[in-house]
Every structure is written in C-alpha cells, then in structure tokens.
Amino acid sequence: MTELPARRLLLVHAHPDDESINNGATMARYAAEGALVTLVTCTLGEEGEVIPPALARLTADRDDALGAHRIGELAAAMAELGVTDHRFLGGPGRFRDSGMMGLPQNRRGGAFWSADVDEAAHLLVEVVRSVRPQVLITYDPDGGYGHPDHIQAHRVAMRAAELAADPAVRPDLGEPHSIAKIYWNRVPKSVAEDGFAALRAAGISGAVPGISGIAGMADIPGVVDDACVTAVIDGGAYADRKAAAMRAHTTQIVVDGPFFALSNGLGQPLFTTECYELARGTSGARAGECEYDLFEGVGL
C-alpha cells in the first residue's frame, strides 16, 4: 500500500464548480503544502444553465450533454488548483443533478436527491477508508442555500463519516477510520458586506460579458453571523489559482478580477479568505479564538 501524506483533506461537493467557488483557495494552499487533497463530487451538474451562447446546446432540454462537458471543466479546474485526486461519487454519472428544489427533476430516475442516503454513504465510506482524511469539508444541513443536491451531499458526507468509523460496517470497504474534524462552509456576514461594498465602489466594468449587475447578500450561500465562524484560511497567495479554477468552469462562471457571476449575470465577491464552522471534532485554537489551519490540534 502506498504511504499516505501526513495531512489529508477530503471535500464533498454537489456539482462541478462548487469546490472552486467555496474552497478553491483552501484546496490550492493545502495541495501546495503537500497535503493530500481529495475531492468527491456527487453529480455531473447536468441540470445547470449555460452562460456562453455557443455552448447553449449542452443544456438538459436540448442535447443533454452538459454533464459530460463539465467533467472536462472540473479536470481543468483541478489542474489549476494542483489537486490530483478527484472522484465522482460512485463513478461519473452514478447520480444525476436534481435541479432546484421543487422541480420535477428532483424525482427523476437516478437523481441524487432521491438516492438512499445510506447507499450513497457507503460509496463515500470506501473513499474515506482509502484516503483516511483527518479533515472533511462539506455543507451545512441546509446545503448553504437549500439546493437539494447540496442538502443531500451534507447528509451523505455526515453519514459516511459516521459509518466509516464503525468496524461493524462493511469491513470489505477497508479498515475503519474516524475523521477528526468536520467543517461546514461559511461566509461571515461582515466579510460579505465588505465584499459587496467593494463591488459597489468599483462598479461593473462592462469589460467582461456576462456580468450586468450586482447580486445581493441572499445570493451568497452560507452567510452567517461572524460568531459562527471558527476557522479562517488565508488563501491570498492562491488568489490567481482560485480565479483560474473558477474560469475553467466556463459554462457556469464568469470572472472579472475580484468579482464573478453565475448564469444570472449578477456580480458577487470572489473570496480568497475562506471561512468554516467546526461541526464535529475539537478545535486546535484557544477558547474563543479562530483556527488558521484546519489541521490544528490533529495529531500527525
């Protein structure tokens, strides 16, 4: 068996591009520092909208070829971040993008939202026992903004962490492993407010097609009171890598300097300091203080 690096980080995301938007700087930093960074993406994002008109035919209501295209986008993004271990849960296309909450796609055959949580979790257990991460990053119980696939990714990740540690569960999937710390993606309210203030002050340049206005706080997933944030990762040195990874998701994201937009064309801040809430495990920081390394307090 190949010896694993001392530090190992696992991220579980719903669709291609979620990882670069939420954790791109964190992933680039730890990969550059020699940690094993493993990304598990639960769907191909087949139900996404498409920004470039030349690629509009890829959408689910036309050629339904967006998922296959986004595999390539994700590979390009991972190359920008220096991440070499990326997997789709159960293999590419095992679970389909469920669309936004309340749409008929939620109940489509193979939709991730309709998947049995334990069945999907067992697929992730195999990954956990293989790479043996000390740290897991995923969404909060609301998935950050209520998308069914994000909620399901949270459920599957949390359940897999529980099952992976139990020696009575599927010994055929490897030796049990307990993840020391689980973090949820967060954006402090004050940081979001400052980011939008900078965007309003700079204005929309008009130099980059696809950004026509400014989003609002409700458009940023995971915004919480500052007190909820327990870990702050300074990814400023990796800002260019994060921006490049986001640009690699050509069908989904437009980047304009320190700002970006999704298919709605509304600009929002591109954060290079990424924040988290410790959901399970023991903080390595002193009481009342934030961690500045997700591996603080983890015995290596």
Disulfide bonds with the S-S distance in Angstrom:
none
